[in-house]
Amino acid sequence: QVQLVESGGGLVQAGGSLRLSCVASGSSFSIYSMGWYRQAPGKQRELVARITNAGITNYADSVKGRFTISGDNAKNTMYVQMDSLKPEDTAVYYCNAQAGRKGYDYTFWGQGTQVTVSS
């Protein structure tokens, strides 16, 4: 198993910033990529941003130019810096990891961290 632990959520005013962190632990799996997803009440979970172990990133259109994803392979940690936050960014943010072991692919999720942006 790969355990993912998120931190950094909270309440912030519109226009403010937050940085989320996700620490991955667990042996015998090779992590290919990690990402942040979010789910607002009554909505489906959606991709926010992803980063591969080669440092290739992609973002949802709604966060481009405002969010920056990064990773520290040595610390098995992924971050997302969220700037210019909007009320519509309010959601539970989940860390996700795509990993492989012995020829099989696996998907792991963190428990989620709440981000609330007040207007």
Buried (B, 14 or more C-beta within 10 A) or exposed (E): EBEBBBEBBEEBEEEBEBBBBBBBEBEEBEBBBBBBBBBBEEEEBEBBBBBBEEEEBEBBEEBEEBBBBBBEEEEBBBBBBBBEBBEEBBBBBBBBBBBEEEEEEBEBBBEBBEBBBEE
